[in-house]
């Protein structure tokens, strides 16, 4: 049982007390809008994400990207030193085929070649009645000849 405000401050505080030094002060979840809260790091399963895959390694700080560049020269990189210029180091086709639904619309073409487009339904199929009625199998036809006027 807490008896004083000093014990509250030592244990991390309560709502209404200032945040401890060195930590950011966030509004409580109840004070935020339902649409404004974005969790700091999402660790959901890949099936729930838009790209249907887990997140790659964490972000690189701006300082590291500017001052801690890898040594050497890569002749295949674009001159502007972008990391993925000309899709160098990306496996787009492998990522697209692993997804159940393609993210890139250009990857949708040819995706379902092995699957049938639709089931065959023979309810309204055309049956060859004309050939069966006019051209008899017994050799006697009902079509008039030019020599005879009767069947």
C-alpha positions in Angstrom: 0.0 0.0 0.0 1.4 3.4 -1.0 1.3 6.0 1.7 3.1 9.0 0.3 3.8 10.8 -2.9 7.5 10.1 -2.5 6.9 6.4 -3.0 4.8 7.1 -6.1 7.7 9.2 -7.6 10.2 6.5 -6.9 8.2 3.7 -8.5 7.6 5.6 -11.8 4.8 7.9 -10.9 1.1 8.0 -11.6 -1.0 9.7 -14.1 -0.8 13.4 -13.6 2.7 13.4 -12.3 5.5 14.5 -14.7 7.4 11.9 -16.7 10.8 10.9 -15.4 13.8 12.7 -16.8 15.2 11.4 -20.1 11.9 9.8 -21.3 9.5 11.2 -23.7 6.1 12.2 -22.4 3.3 10.4 -24.3 -0.3 11.1 -23.9 -2.3 8.3 -22.3 -4.0 6.0 -24.9 -7.4 7.2 -23.6 -6.5 10.8 -24.5 -5.6 10.1 -28.1 -7.9 9.7 -31.0 -8.6 6.2 -32.2 -6.9 7.1 -35.5 -3.9 9.0 -34.2 -2.1 6.2 -32.3 0.7 4.5 -34.2 2.6 1.9 -32.3 6.3 2.5 -32.2 7.3 -0.9 -33.5 4.9 -3.4 -35.1 5.8 -7.1 -34.7 2.7 -8.6 -36.3 2.7 -11.8 -38.3 3.5 -11.4 -42.0 0.0 -12.4 -43.1 -1.5 -9.3 -41.5 0.9 -6.8 -43.2 0.2 -5.2 -46.6 3.4 -6.6 -48.1 2.8 -10.1 -46.6 6.3 -10.4 -45.2 8.1 -9.6 -42.0 10.1 -6.4 -41.5 13.7 -6.5 -42.3 16.5 -5.3 -39.9 16.0 -2.0 -38.1 16.6 1.5 -39.5 20.0 3.0 -40.0 20.7 6.4 -38.5 21.4 9.4 -40.7 24.9 9.8 -39.2 25.8 6.2 -40.0 24.4 6.4 -43.6 26.5 9.6 -44.2 29.8 9.0 -42.3 30.1 5.3 -42.1 29.9 4.3 -45.7 31.5 1.0 -46.8 35.0 1.3 -48.2 35.8 0.4 -51.7 34.2 0.9 -55.1 31.3 -1.0 -56.6 31.2 -0.6 -60.3 27.6 -1.9 -60.6 26.2 0.9 -58.4 24.7 4.0 -59.9 26.8 7.2 -59.6 24.4 8.8 -57.1 25.3 6.0 -54.5 21.7 5.1 -53.8 21.6 1.7 -52.1 19.1 0.0 -54.4 19.8 1.9 -57.6 19.0 -0.3 -60.7 17.4 -2.8 -58.3 20.9 -3.9 -57.1 20.5 -6.3 -54.1 16.7 -6.6 -54.4 14.9 -9.9 -55.0 11.6 -8.5 -56.3 10.5 -11.7 -58.2 11.0 -13.9 -55.2 9.1 -11.6 -52.9 6.2 -11.3 -55.4 5.8 -15.0 -55.9 5.7 -15.6 -52.2 2.7 -13.4 -51.7 -0.8 -14.7 -52.2 -1.9 -11.4 -53.9 0.6 -9.4 -56.0 1.5 -5.9 -54.7 2.8 -4.8 -58.1 0.1 -4.9 -60.8 2.7 -5.9 -63.4 3.4 -9.0 -61.3 -0.2 -10.2 -61.7 0.2 -11.1 -65.4 1.0 -14.8 -65.7 0.5 -15.5 -62.0 -2.2 -18.0 -62.4 -1.2 -19.8 -65.6 -1.3 -23.3 -64.0 -4.8 -22.8 -62.5 -7.9 -23.2 -64.6 -9.7 -20.0 -65.4 -13.2 -21.4 -64.5 -15.0 -24.7 -64.2 -16.6 -26.1 -67.3 -20.4 -25.9 -67.0 -22.2 -27.9 -69.7 -25.8 -26.7 -68.8 -26.2 -24.5 -71.9 -24.0 -26.4 -74.3 -24.9 -26.5 -78.0 -25.8 -30.0 -79.1 -25.6 -30.9 -82.8 -29.3 -31.3 -83.5 -29.1 -29.9 -87.0 -26.8 -32.6 -88.3 -28.7 -35.4 -86.6 -32.1 -34.3 -88.1 -31.2 -33.2 -91.6 -28.3 -35.6 -92.4 -29.6 -39.1 -91.4 -27.2 -41.8 -90.5 -29.1 -44.4 -92.6 -28.1 -42.6 -95.8 -31.6 -41.2 -96.7 -31.6 -37.5 -96.6 -34.5 -35.1 -96.4 -32.7 -32.5 -98.5 -34.2 -32.1 -102.0 -31.9 -33.1 -104.9 -31.9 -31.1 -108.0 -32.8 -34.2 -110.0 -35.7 -35.2 -107.8 -38.3 -32.9 -106.3 -39.1 -35.2 -103.3 -37.1 -36.4 -100.4 
